[in-house]
Amino acid sequence: MAVLYNDTEKIFSLNTKNTTYQIKVDSYGYLLHLYYGKTVNTSMEYMLTYSDRSFSGNPYAAGNDRTYSLDVLPQEFPVQGTGDYRSVALIIREENGCCDFSLHYKGHSITDGKYSLKGLPAAYSEEKAQTLEIVLKDSRTGIEVTLLYGVIEDCDIITRSVKVKNSGSENIYIEKIASACLDFLYGNYDAITFYGRHAMERNINRTPVTHGIQSIGSKRGTSSHQYNPFVILAAEDATESAGECYGAAFVYSGNFLAGFERDQFDQIRFLMGLSDEMFSYRLGIGEEFYAPEVLLSYTDMGLNRLSQNFHYCIREHICRGQYKDQLRPVLINSWEACYFDFNGETLCQLAGQAAELGIELLVLDDGWFGERNDDNSSLGDWYANEKKLGMDLKSLSEKIHKKGLLFGIWIEPEMVSENSRLYRSHPEWALQIPGKKPVRGRNQLILDFSNPEVVQYMFDSISSVLCQCEINYVKWDMNRSISDVYSINAVYQGNVLYDYMLGVYSLLDRLTGAFPDILWEGCSGGGGRFDAGMMYYTPQIWC
């Protein structure tokens, strides 16, 4: 069994092929993190130490026991309000502004198979997987938190997610939420992160975890070119072929935050989850919130083995669809060949030359739709520019296929040009702050994908194009960072960015489901959204 529970000691053991992860419910109902590392067959509770430490407070339930402090003990899901002054995984604000609460064990369940997340991408496994759910509750506010653990044995992956339910009598506001927390009682580790910029993404940065807080993240509305939502905590002597390594990948394509903190007692805490900037999620009475998933993996065999664990997990348990295990066609893209300067005949000439070289797919990139001859108009107008092409899209597709090539198109569904039919009809569908001139990127604005009406319009519009002719490939692009975060449709503006990503995922899920024979490729100016969340919907990314 992947998940074991010792009722006497109240210890959960999560076991993969080569690792063990242990959690304990202590005598006060708090959830402590005992261990994550190579396989063990015994309780690791002996690693906990208790002593009276000045300025580390004690929960009221501990009575006169000054040796018990959550400011020192390793926790599974630390929250604001328990006397822990390190970074916490969850901050919730009540209507009156109070942010303190305390979560205690309420119950758990162990089931076969891997959990899924409502509206979010998540690893899946049809066999050799189990799910552990641990329910925690704050009796004063009615806040209920369910910690979700998925154990995928074959690739040494443990997944983490969180569900928050408002079981109280008034609205609450999630101000910060991390999906995963790892506390280390000892050890010297390096933080390995990946930084960059457009056209030069994912450069390696390795630095020791020192006293204080080190963090990376994105507040651009995407996982970004600048910082990638994959990090490694490696022993200071770890190499490609030896040494302890912990990896964490965020299965999400929007804003994120990953942090490392070494505390006053040389303990290390690692957190990964949603960025708390431009995020304050209002949760009504009875409503639930799901935090995106984190994939965790451990090895004592170095960085190469850690990479292999994640590669296998993403290939077998993230990517889906018929192209998951297929060789991909060699393609030529019209953008590099002619930018906006093309018509149907020049594209057919390009296809003929490509066929002679053994190329298998022609992708018609930007400029085929609306009245678009440069990047200043027509985003949102997803209909073929037949005047420019000199033919309709069906005729062009047929001609390309007769050359022996597959045919694909480029789209950028999340964007709108001010000079477009869509914007003139629905300016309220763009993210804009009333009374403020918007920040432009590539002379375009961002559609409000937190609004279901906008998502439905895009589904209908793009589906209409895809039904016109034989299209074998779609490149989904996203060419700017998000700013001016304001939706006239939103009940509360702090919800917008998260709901925006749910809208993107909803459209991706609907389109890939409706057109399963199309090879979908993700892109955001290249590698600006290169993450496991996008890989769940698009089995390849232009990066």
C-alpha positions as CSV (number, residue, x, y, z in Angstrom):
1,M,0.0,0.0,0.0
2,A,1.3,3.4,-0.9
3,V,-0.4,5.2,2.0
4,L,-0.3,3.6,5.5
5,Y,-1.8,4.9,8.8
6,N,-0.7,3.8,12.2
7,D,-3.7,4.5,14.4
8,T,-1.7,4.0,17.6
9,E,1.0,6.5,16.8
10,K,-1.3,8.6,14.5
11,I,1.4,8.6,11.8
12,F,0.8,8.6,8.0
13,S,3.5,7.1,5.8
14,L,3.4,7.8,2.1
15,N,5.6,5.4,0.2
16,T,6.8,5.5,-3.4
17,K,9.2,3.1,-5.1
18,N,12.2,4.7,-3.3
19,T,10.9,7.3,-0.9
20,T,8.9,7.8,2.3
21,Y,7.0,10.9,3.4
22,Q,5.7,10.9,7.1
23,I,3.1,13.1,8.9
24,K,2.0,12.9,12.5
25,V,-1.1,14.1,14.2
26,D,0.2,15.1,17.7
27,S,-1.6,15.1,21.0
28,Y,-3.0,18.6,20.5
29,G,-4.4,17.8,17.1
30,Y,-1.7,19.7,15.1
31,L,-0.2,18.2,12.0
32,L,3.6,17.8,12.1
33,H,5.9,17.0,9.3
34,L,8.2,14.1,10.4
35,Y,10.2,13.1,7.3
36,Y,10.7,13.1,3.6
37,G,13.6,11.1,2.1
38,K,14.7,7.6,1.1
39,T,12.5,4.6,2.1
40,V,12.2,3.9,5.9
41,N,10.1,1.3,7.6
42,T,9.9,2.9,11.1
43,S,8.6,6.0,12.8
44,M,10.8,9.1,12.4
45,E,9.2,10.9,15.4
46,Y,12.4,10.5,17.3
47,M,13.8,13.4,15.2
48,L,11.6,15.9,17.0
49,T,13.1,17.8,20.0
50,Y,11.4,19.8,22.6
51,S,12.9,22.6,24.7
52,D,12.0,25.9,26.2
53,R,13.1,28.6,23.7
54,S,12.8,32.2,24.5
55,F,10.4,34.3,22.4
56,S,8.9,31.1,20.8
57,G,5.3,31.1,22.2
58,N,3.2,28.1,23.3
59,P,-0.3,27.2,22.2
60,Y,-2.9,27.7,25.0
61,A,-3.7,23.9,24.9
62,A,-0.1,23.1,25.9
63,G,-0.7,24.6,29.4
64,N,2.5,25.2,31.3
65,D,4.6,23.2,28.8
66,R,7.0,25.8,27.5
67,T,8.9,23.2,25.5
68,Y,6.0,22.9,22.9
69,S,6.1,25.7,20.3
70,L,4.9,25.8,16.7
71,D,7.6,28.4,16.1
72,V,10.1,25.6,16.2
73,L,8.4,22.3,15.4
74,P,8.3,21.1,11.7
75,Q,4.7,21.6,10.4
76,E,2.8,20.1,7.5
77,F,0.7,23.1,6.8
78,P,1.6,26.2,8.9
79,V,-1.0,28.9,9.2
80,Q,-1.2,32.5,10.5
81,G,-2.1,32.7,14.2
82,T,-0.4,29.8,15.9
83,G,2.7,31.5,17.2
84,D,4.8,30.4,14.3
85,Y,6.7,33.5,13.1
86,R,8.2,31.8,10.0
87,S,6.6,32.2,6.6
88,V,3.2,30.4,6.6
89,A,1.3,28.5,4.0
90,L,-2.1,30.0,4.6
91,I,-3.4,33.5,5.6
92,I,-7.1,34.0,5.7
93,R,-8.7,37.4,6.6
94,E,-12.1,37.7,8.2
95,E,-14.6,40.4,7.4
96,N,-13.4,42.4,10.5
97,G,-9.8,42.2,9.4
98,C,-8.7,39.5,11.8
99,C,-6.2,37.0,10.2
100,D,-5.5,34.6,13.1
101,F,-6.9,31.1,13.3
102,S,-5.8,27.6,14.2
103,L,-6.3,24.3,12.3
104,H,-6.8,21.0,14.1
105,Y,-7.1,17.4,12.8
106,K,-10.7,16.4,12.1
107,G,-10.4,13.2,10.0
108,H,-8.8,11.6,7.0
109,S,-9.5,9.2,4.2
110,I,-7.3,6.9,2.0
111,T,-8.6,5.9,-1.4
112,D,-7.2,4.1,-4.5
113,G,-6.3,6.2,-7.5
114,K,-5.2,9.8,-7.9
115,Y,-7.4,12.8,-6.9
116,S,-8.3,15.4,-9.6
117,L,-8.9,19.1,-9.1
118,K,-11.9,21.0,-10.1
119,G,-11.1,23.3,-13.0
120,L,-7.3,22.8,-12.7
121,P,-4.7,20.6,-14.3
122,A,-3.3,17.8,-12.1
123,A,-1.3,14.7,-12.4
124,Y,-3.3,11.6,-13.1
125,S,-2.6,7.9,-12.7
126,E,-4.8,4.9,-13.5
127,E,-2.8,2.4,-11.5
128,K,-0.3,2.2,-8.7
129,A,-1.5,5.5,-7.1
130,Q,-3.4,6.4,-3.9
131,T,-4.9,9.5,-2.4
132,L,-4.7,10.7,1.2
133,E,-7.0,13.5,2.3
134,I,-6.5,15.0,5.7
135,V,-9.2,17.3,7.0
136,L,-8.4,20.2,9.4
137,K,-10.8,22.7,10.9
138,D,-10.8,25.9,12.9
139,S,-13.7,25.7,15.3
140,R,-14.0,29.5,15.8
141,T,-14.4,30.5,12.2
142,G,-15.6,27.3,10.6
143,I,-12.7,27.4,8.1
144,E,-12.1,23.8,6.9
145,V,-9.0,22.8,5.0
146,T,-8.4,19.5,3.2
147,L,-4.8,18.6,2.5
148,L,-4.6,16.4,-0.7
149,Y,-1.8,14.0,-1.2
150,G,-1.3,11.9,-4.3
151,V,1.2,9.1,-4.3
152,I,2.4,8.0,-7.7
153,E,4.7,5.1,-6.9
154,D,6.4,4.4,-10.2
155,C,8.1,7.8,-10.6
156,D,8.8,8.6,-7.0
157,I,6.3,11.5,-7.1
158,I,4.2,12.8,-4.2
159,T,1.7,15.5,-5.2
160,R,0.2,18.2,-2.9
161,S,-2.8,20.4,-3.1
162,V,-5.2,22.1,-0.7
163,K,-9.0,22.7,-0.6
164,V,-10.3,25.5,1.5
165,K,-14.0,25.5,2.4
166,N,-15.9,28.4,4.1
167,S,-18.1,26.6,6.6
168,G,-18.6,29.7,8.6
169,S,-21.3,32.4,8.7
170,E,-19.6,35.3,6.8
171,N,-17.3,35.8,3.8
172,I,-13.6,35.1,4.2
173,Y,-10.6,36.2,2.1
174,I,-7.7,34.0,1.3
175,E,-4.7,36.4,1.3
176,K,-2.0,33.8,0.8
177,I,-2.0,30.1,0.0
178,A,0.8,27.7,-0.6
179,S,0.0,24.2,-1.9
180,A,3.1,22.6,-0.4
181,C,5.4,23.1,2.6
182,L,8.5,21.2,3.6
183,D,10.2,21.7,6.9
184,F,13.8,20.5,7.4
185,L,15.2,20.2,10.9
186,Y,18.8,20.2,9.8
187,G,21.1,20.2,6.8
188,N,22.9,22.6,4.5
189,Y,21.1,23.0,1.1
190,D,21.4,25.0,-2.0
191,A,18.4,26.6,-3.8
192,I,18.5,25.9,-7.5
193,T,16.2,28.2,-9.5
194,F,15.8,29.1,-13.1
195,Y,15.8,32.8,-14.3
196,G,15.9,34.5,-17.7
197,R,14.1,36.8,-20.1
198,H,12.4,36.6,-23.4
199,A,14.4,34.4,-25.8
200,M,16.8,33.4,-23.0
201,E,14.8,31.5,-20.5
202,R,15.7,29.1,-17.7
203,N,19.3,29.9,-16.8
204,I,20.5,28.0,-13.8
205,N,21.1,29.9,-10.5
206,R,22.5,27.9,-7.5
207,T,22.8,29.7,-4.2
208,P,23.1,28.5,-0.5
209,V,20.0,28.8,1.6
210,T,21.1,31.4,4.1
211,H,19.4,33.0,7.0
212,G,16.3,35.0,6.0
213,I,14.0,34.5,3.1
214,Q,14.9,33.9,-0.5
215,S,12.1,33.7,-3.1
216,I,11.4,33.6,-6.8
217,G,8.0,34.0,-8.5
218,S,6.0,35.7,-11.1
219,K,3.4,38.5,-10.9
220,R,3.1,38.9,-14.7
221,G,-0.1,36.8,-15.0
222,T,1.9,33.9,-16.5
223,S,4.5,31.6,-15.1
224,S,6.8,33.9,-17.2
225,H,10.1,34.0,-19.1
226,Q,11.8,35.5,-16.1
227,Y,11.3,32.8,-13.4
228,N,10.2,29.2,-13.9
229,P,7.8,27.5,-11.4
230,F,10.3,24.6,-10.9
231,V,12.8,24.7,-8.1
232,I,15.3,22.3,-6.5
233,L,16.6,22.1,-2.9
234,A,19.9,20.2,-3.2
235,A,22.5,19.2,-0.6
236,E,25.5,21.5,-0.9
237,D,27.6,18.6,-2.2
238,A,25.0,17.3,-4.6
239,T,26.1,16.7,-8.2
240,E,24.5,15.4,-11.3
241,S,25.1,11.8,-10.2
242,A,25.1,11.8,-6.4
243,G,23.6,13.6,-3.4
244,E,20.3,14.5,-1.9
245,C,17.9,16.5,-4.1
246,Y,14.3,17.7,-3.5
247,G,12.4,19.0,-6.6
248,A,9.1,20.9,-6.8
249,A,7.1,21.7,-9.9
250,F,4.0,23.9,-9.8
251,V,1.2,22.6,-12.0
252,Y,0.0,26.1,-12.8
253,S,0.5,28.7,-15.5
254,G,-0.2,32.0,-13.7
255,N,1.4,33.9,-10.8
256,F,3.4,31.9,-8.4
257,L,5.7,32.2,-5.4
258,A,8.4,29.8,-4.2
259,G,10.4,30.6,-1.0
260,F,13.2,29.2,1.1
261,E,13.7,30.3,4.7
262,R,16.5,29.5,7.2
263,D,15.3,30.3,10.7
264,Q,17.0,31.2,14.0
265,F,17.6,27.6,14.8
266,D,19.1,26.8,11.3
267,Q,16.0,24.9,10.2
268,I,14.8,25.4,6.6
269,R,11.3,25.9,5.4
270,F,10.3,25.6,1.7
271,L,6.9,26.9,0.4
272,M,5.4,26.8,-3.1
273,G,2.0,28.1,-4.2
274,L,0.2,31.1,-5.6
275,S,1.7,34.5,-5.4
276,D,0.1,36.7,-2.8
277,E,0.5,39.8,-4.9
278,M,-2.7,40.9,-6.6
279,F,-4.4,38.0,-4.9
280,S,-7.1,38.3,-2.2
281,Y,-9.7,35.6,-2.9
282,R,-13.1,36.2,-1.5
283,L,-14.8,32.9,-0.5
284,G,-18.6,33.1,0.2
285,I,-20.4,31.0,2.7
286,G,-20.3,27.4,1.7
287,E,-17.9,28.0,-1.2
288,E,-14.7,26.0,-1.9
289,F,-11.3,27.0,-3.2
290,Y,-8.7,24.7,-4.8
291,A,-5.0,25.5,-4.8
292,P,-3.0,24.4,-7.8
293,E,-1.0,21.2,-7.5
294,V,2.7,20.8,-6.6
295,L,4.7,17.8,-7.8
296,L,7.3,16.7,-5.3
297,S,10.2,14.3,-5.8
298,Y,13.2,13.2,-3.8
299,T,16.3,11.3,-4.6
300,D,19.7,10.7,-3.1
301,M,21.2,9.9,-6.5
302,G,21.8,13.4,-7.7
303,L,20.2,15.9,-10.1
304,N,20.1,13.6,-13.1
305,R,17.9,11.1,-11.3
306,L,15.7,13.9,-10.1
307,S,15.3,15.1,-13.7
308,Q,14.4,11.6,-14.8
309,N,11.7,11.4,-12.1
310,F,10.0,14.6,-13.4
311,H,10.5,13.8,-17.0
312,Y,8.7,10.4,-16.5
313,C,6.0,11.9,-14.4
314,I,5.2,14.7,-17.0
315,R,5.3,12.3,-19.9
316,E,3.2,9.6,-18.3
317,H,1.0,11.5,-15.8
318,I,0.6,15.0,-17.0
319,C,0.5,14.9,-20.9
320,R,-2.6,13.5,-22.4
321,G,-4.2,12.7,-25.7
322,Q,-3.3,10.8,-28.8
323,Y,0.0,12.8,-29.3
324,K,1.3,12.0,-25.9
325,D,3.6,9.2,-27.1
326,Q,3.7,10.1,-30.8
327,L,6.6,11.4,-32.8
328,R,5.8,15.0,-33.7
329,P,5.8,16.2,-37.4
330,V,8.7,18.4,-38.6
331,L,7.2,21.8,-39.3
332,I,7.9,25.1,-41.0
333,N,6.3,28.2,-39.6
334,S,5.3,31.1,-41.9
335,W,6.4,33.6,-39.3
336,E,10.1,33.0,-39.7
337,A,9.6,32.8,-43.5
338,C,7.6,35.9,-44.3
339,Y,6.1,37.5,-41.1
340,F,2.9,39.3,-42.2
341,D,3.9,39.5,-45.9
342,F,2.1,36.5,-47.5
343,N,-0.9,35.4,-49.5
344,G,-2.4,32.0,-50.4
345,E,-0.1,31.4,-53.4
346,T,3.1,32.3,-51.6
347,L,2.1,29.9,-48.8
348,C,1.6,27.2,-51.3
349,Q,5.0,27.9,-52.8
350,L,6.5,27.7,-49.3
351,A,4.7,24.4,-48.8
352,G,6.1,23.0,-52.1
353,Q,9.6,23.9,-51.1
354,A,9.1,22.4,-47.7
355,A,7.8,19.2,-49.0
356,E,10.9,18.7,-51.2
357,L,13.0,19.0,-48.0
358,G,10.9,16.3,-46.2
359,I,9.1,18.8,-43.9
360,E,5.7,17.5,-42.8
361,L,3.7,20.4,-41.5
362,L,3.1,24.0,-42.6
363,V,1.9,26.4,-39.8
364,L,0.2,29.6,-40.9
365,D,1.2,32.0,-38.2
366,D,0.1,35.5,-37.3
367,G,-1.7,37.6,-40.0
368,W,-4.3,35.2,-41.5
369,F,-7.3,36.7,-39.8
370,G,-9.5,39.8,-39.5
371,E,-7.7,42.7,-41.3
372,R,-4.3,42.0,-39.8
373,N,-1.3,43.1,-41.8
374,D,0.8,44.1,-38.8
375,D,0.5,43.7,-35.1
376,N,-1.7,46.7,-34.4
377,S,-5.1,45.3,-35.3
378,S,-7.7,42.4,-35.4
379,L,-6.8,40.3,-32.4
380,G,-10.2,38.8,-31.4
381,D,-11.5,38.7,-34.9
382,W,-11.1,35.0,-35.6
383,Y,-12.2,34.7,-39.2
384,A,-10.0,34.3,-42.3
385,N,-8.9,37.4,-44.2
386,E,-9.9,35.9,-47.6
387,K,-9.0,39.2,-49.4
388,K,-5.4,38.8,-48.2
389,L,-5.2,35.1,-48.8
390,G,-6.9,35.3,-52.1
391,M,-9.0,32.3,-51.1
392,D,-11.0,30.9,-48.2
393,L,-9.3,28.8,-45.5
394,K,-10.7,25.6,-46.7
395,S,-9.2,26.1,-50.2
396,L,-5.8,26.9,-48.7
397,S,-5.9,23.9,-46.4
398,E,-6.8,21.6,-49.4
399,K,-3.9,23.0,-51.5
400,I,-1.4,22.5,-48.6
401,H,-2.6,18.9,-48.1
402,K,-2.2,18.2,-51.8
403,K,1.4,19.2,-51.4
404,G,1.7,16.3,-49.0
405,L,1.9,18.5,-45.9
406,L,-0.3,18.8,-42.8
407,F,-1.8,22.2,-42.1
408,G,-1.8,24.3,-38.9
409,I,-2.8,27.8,-37.8
410,W,-1.7,30.3,-35.1
411,I,-4.2,31.8,-32.6
412,E,-3.9,34.2,-29.6
413,P,-7.3,33.8,-27.9
414,E,-6.5,35.7,-24.7
415,M,-5.8,39.0,-26.5
416,V,-7.8,41.8,-28.2
417,S,-6.7,44.7,-30.4
418,E,-8.4,48.0,-29.8
419,N,-8.7,48.2,-33.6
420,S,-10.9,45.2,-34.0
421,R,-14.6,44.4,-34.5
422,L,-14.6,42.5,-31.1
423,Y,-13.3,45.5,-29.1
424,R,-15.6,47.9,-30.8
425,S,-18.6,45.7,-30.0
426,H,-17.4,44.7,-26.4
427,P,-14.8,47.1,-24.9
428,E,-16.0,45.9,-21.5
429,W,-14.6,42.5,-22.3
430,A,-11.0,43.8,-21.9
431,L,-9.2,44.0,-18.6
432,Q,-9.2,47.7,-17.9
433,I,-9.4,49.9,-14.8
434,P,-12.2,52.5,-15.1
435,G,-10.8,56.0,-15.5
436,K,-7.2,54.8,-16.2
437,K,-5.5,54.5,-19.6
438,P,-4.3,50.9,-19.9
439,V,-0.8,49.7,-20.2
440,R,-0.3,48.2,-23.7
441,G,1.9,45.3,-24.6
442,R,2.6,44.7,-28.3
443,N,-0.2,47.2,-28.8
444,Q,-2.8,44.8,-27.5
445,L,-5.1,44.4,-24.5
446,I,-6.1,41.3,-22.5
447,L,-9.5,39.7,-22.7
448,D,-11.2,39.1,-19.4
449,F,-11.1,35.3,-19.2
450,S,-12.5,35.5,-15.6
451,N,-15.8,36.3,-17.4
452,P,-17.5,33.0,-18.6
453,E,-19.3,34.9,-21.4
454,V,-15.9,35.9,-22.9
455,V,-14.7,32.3,-22.7
456,Q,-17.9,31.0,-24.3
457,Y,-17.5,33.6,-27.2
458,M,-13.9,32.5,-27.8
459,F,-14.9,28.8,-27.8
460,D,-17.6,29.5,-30.4
461,S,-15.4,31.7,-32.5
462,I,-12.4,29.4,-32.6
463,S,-14.5,26.3,-33.0
464,S,-16.1,27.9,-36.1
465,V,-12.7,28.2,-37.7
466,L,-11.6,24.7,-36.8
467,C,-14.8,23.3,-38.3
468,Q,-14.3,25.0,-41.7
469,C,-11.5,22.8,-43.0
470,E,-8.9,20.2,-42.1
471,I,-6.6,21.7,-39.5
472,N,-4.1,19.4,-38.0
473,Y,-2.2,21.7,-35.6
474,V,-3.0,24.8,-33.5
475,K,-0.3,27.0,-32.0
476,W,-1.8,28.9,-29.0
477,D,0.2,32.0,-28.3
478,M,0.2,34.7,-25.5
479,N,2.4,37.7,-26.2
480,R,2.3,40.0,-23.3
481,S,2.2,40.2,-19.5
482,I,-1.0,41.0,-17.7
483,S,-1.6,44.4,-16.2
484,D,-4.7,46.6,-15.4
485,V,-6.3,43.8,-13.5
486,Y,-9.9,44.8,-13.2
487,S,-13.0,43.0,-14.4
488,I,-16.4,44.7,-14.6
489,N,-17.9,41.2,-14.2
490,A,-16.1,40.4,-11.0
491,V,-17.8,40.3,-7.6
492,Y,-14.4,41.0,-6.0
493,Q,-11.3,42.2,-7.8
494,G,-9.0,40.1,-5.7
495,N,-10.4,37.0,-7.4
496,V,-9.7,38.1,-11.0
497,L,-6.2,36.7,-11.8
498,Y,-7.0,33.2,-10.4
499,D,-10.3,33.1,-12.1
500,Y,-8.6,34.3,-15.3
501,M,-6.4,31.2,-15.3
502,L,-9.5,29.0,-14.6
503,G,-11.0,30.6,-17.7
504,V,-7.9,29.8,-19.8
505,Y,-7.9,26.2,-18.6
506,S,-11.6,25.9,-19.3
507,L,-11.2,27.0,-22.9
508,L,-8.2,24.8,-23.4
509,D,-10.1,21.8,-21.9
510,R,-13.1,22.4,-24.1
511,L,-11.2,23.0,-27.3
512,T,-8.8,20.0,-26.9
513,G,-11.8,17.9,-26.0
514,A,-13.9,19.0,-29.0
515,F,-11.0,18.6,-31.4
516,P,-8.9,15.7,-30.1
517,D,-7.3,15.0,-33.5
518,I,-5.5,18.3,-33.5
519,L,-2.0,18.7,-32.2
520,W,-2.1,21.6,-29.8
521,E,1.0,23.5,-29.0
522,G,1.4,26.0,-26.2
523,C,3.4,29.2,-26.7
524,S,3.9,32.5,-24.9
525,G,6.4,34.5,-26.9
526,G,8.3,31.2,-26.9
527,G,8.9,30.0,-23.3
528,G,6.9,32.4,-21.3
529,R,4.4,29.8,-20.1
530,F,6.6,26.7,-20.0
531,D,5.1,24.8,-17.1
532,A,3.4,21.6,-16.2
533,G,0.0,23.2,-16.2
534,M,0.2,24.0,-19.9
535,M,1.6,20.5,-20.6
536,Y,-1.6,19.0,-19.3
537,Y,-3.5,20.6,-22.2
538,T,-0.8,21.0,-24.9
539,P,1.6,18.1,-25.2
540,Q,4.3,20.3,-26.7
541,I,5.4,23.9,-26.1
542,W,7.3,26.3,-28.4
543,C,10.1,27.3,-26.1
